[in-house]
Amino acid sequence: MALAGRPARRMFCPMPSADRPVLLWYRNDLRLADHAALAAAVASGRPVLPVFVLDTAAAGAFAPGGAARWWLHHSLAALTDSLAAAGAPLVLRCGAAARILPALAEEVDAEAVFAGLAPEPWAANQEAAVVAALAANGIAFRRFRTASLFRPDDLRTGAGGGYTVYTPFARAAHAAAAAGRGPAPPRPPPARIPAPPPPGSDPLASWKLCPSAPDWAGGLRATWRPGEAGARARLAAFLDSGLPGYAGDRDRPDRAATSALSPHLHWGEIAPATVWHAAAGDSPGAEKFRAELLWREFALHQLHHHPDLPERPLRAAFAAMPWRDDPAALAAWQQGRTGIPLVDAGMRQLWTTGWMHNRVRMVVASFLVKHLLLPWQAGAAWFWDTLVDADLAANAASWQWVAGCGADAAPYFRVFNPVLQGRKFDPDGAYVRRFVPELARLDSAFIHAPWEAPEPVLLAAGIAPGVSYPAPIVDLAAGRARALAAFAGLSAGAAA
């Protein structure tokens, strides 16, 4: 992509071997601290030139969605400032990485390219093309673990394959960590990064990652602080006020009990090893939080061993699932207008903040694939566009888990009842009142099932059923029965 405003290319005279720089290719690891590739580049004694390439063509359907693009813009702005404070510019280029990186290496007479491992299948294909192009020019390529606790092949079953059940995977992870093959203690950021004279760079604004008109990102701006400093501040706040009660409160969307670190981890603004070590201890909160970090790692493990995870069910029988085609129901789900308060609150939280509480994610996903009998891929696609933490491995693995077709999946007969889930985990309705203000005055006894409220109660709360708040788009009992029949038929067919 040709972009206006880029300075003319500067040709550098060949440097003495000891002075040839190293390119540091930033990908999903937008930080300075505990960054193995950056540390190795600085330790080489050579000048270091950090670069980020926006290669949407290589990513294809999995290029960042709208909310993720907003986050990426602000994360790159923060990284630019941090690198500049350490003495190095961040070079931004847009286009094919397999073309840009070799050309940039030639432009600055680079000796090597250092980069972190990226887990997505498309990123592996992109990297292979980059490595081949660099090798043709005699330029070395070195990769490091920067975005995960383990390398993709570090954990294998006794038969040498990948794990399909979380518990043995977690046991193997803990055993590897105990044996010294796990995440190393975090390293501080380099105080100074020696850099060569900077070549031309795209202006970040020219990438147009943020929305213009209409500007839908107000809720994102009010909720998040992208960048390494924001990640560290959020971790510190969680360790202080969230971790002690995490085991008991993590399922309560009405409480600020989770870390909300997922977007920072996805973009690599904080290393998972940093978080792992910060949460050390044998308290129930620490143990449960580390287990959640390993769930993230398990999703990466699945994606590595099953590259088609985002598109096809791991359990082949589910390819014949009789999903419904109902655009109106899908739109009502996307807009938080299903008439089911907990579902609507979750979907509106997603639209407003680019994030959703994990317990509610399970509820809204179950509602889509089971009560509405709509394909999990449709839900995954909506999450991909609206989540600031849209992560290919976690998104695909989680949707397949809820749909019952993935690794270690929920059984098909497990259907989350959004009313019971609301009454258990949002007992006073505070979460629903926050994101579904039409119901704010409704008595707590009815807030998760307003259709059960007597008419005088609804009138006193200012609710006109079907007008100020929609009637349910599906009868929960009927939707559950329909789903169970479809899933049971699928299972019977697979066994025949």
C-alpha positions, 0 to 999 in steps of 0.5 A: 500500500502506497502511503503519502507522507513517507520520506524518500528512501534513504540508501545507507553505505555498507557499514563495518560488520560490527556496526551493522544493525539488527532489525527487531520485528515487533508483532504481538509483543508491543513492550520493552520489559521482559522481551527476549527478542529485544534483550537479545538484540541489545545484548548483541552490541549492535544498533537496534532498529525496531519495526512494526509491519501492518500486513493485513493481506497476510492475516486475511480474514483474521486481520484485526477487527474494528475494536482491535484496530483501535487498540493497536493504534494506541498501543503503537503510539505508546510503544513509539513513546517508550522506545523513543525515551530509550533512544530508538525510533519505531519504524512503521511500514504497511504492506507485505512483511515478506517484501518490506522486511528484506527491503528495510534490512537492505536499506539499513544494511542489517545483519539480522532480524530478531522476532518473537514467535506469533501463534497464528497459522497465518503468522507462521506462513507469513514468517516462513515467507519472510525467512525465505526472502531474508535468507536469499539476501544472506540475512539471518533470522532469530525467533524468541518466545515473547507471547506465551509461557511455553513454546508450541512444542514444549508440552506433548503427551506420552505419545508425542502429540498435542493435548486435547484435555485441559487437566493433563495439559495443566499438569504437564505445564506445572511439571515443566515449570517445576523442572526449570522449563517454564517461564523464566523470571521477568527481565527489566527493560533496557535502559538504553537501546542503541539505534542506527539513523532512522529510515522513513516511517509511515505516520501512524495516523495514515493507517486510519486504525481509529474510527472517524465518523461515526466515532463509536470508540468513546466507551473504549477510551473511557475504559482502557489505557492501551500500552505497557504502562497501562498493562502494568497499572492494571496488573498492580491494581489486580494484585492489590484488590482482585487477586485475594478474592479471585477464587470466590468472586471471579464469576461475579460480573457485578464486581470488579474481581477479574484482572481485565488483562486479556487485551494487554496480554493479547497485544503483548504489552505485558509478558505472560511470564511477568503475570505468571510470576507476579501471581505466585503463591499458594493462595486459592486466588493465586492458584485459580488465576494461574489456572486461567493463564494456563487456559490461555496457554491451552488455547494456543496449544490447540491452535498450534496443533489444529490450525483450522480451529477458527473455522472447523469443529474439532469433532468432525461429527459437528460439521453436520450440525443443523444450524438455523439461518435466522438473520433477525435473531443474530442481529438481536443477539448482536445488538443486545435486544434479545429480551433476556437481560443477562444476555443483553447486558453482556452484549451491550457491555461488549459493544460499549467497552470492547470487552465482556466478563468471562462468565457472561461470555459463556452465557451469551455464547451458549444462548446463541448456539443452543437457545437460538441454534445459530452457528458458533462461527457467527458468534466468533466473527462478531466477537472478532470485530468487537473485542479489544482482546480478540485473540484467534486461539482463545476466541476459537477454542472458547466458542468450540468449547461452548458449542461442544465441538472442541477440545475438552468441550462442554457436553452438548446437554450443558445449556446455560440458563441465563435467568439462573446464571443471572440470579446466581452471579448477579443477584441484585441485578447491578450488572444488568442495571448498568448495561440495560438501563431500561430495567434499572428500576425493576425489582431485583426479584424480576430483573433477570426475568421481567416477563415474570413480573406482574403488570403493576410492577412493570408499570411502576418500573416504567417498563412497557413490555415489547416497547421499552424493552423487548419481549424474549425472542425465544422461549428458554425452555423451548429453545433448550429442548430444540437444541438438545434434540438437534445435538442428540440427533447429531450424536446418534448419527455419529455413533451409527 
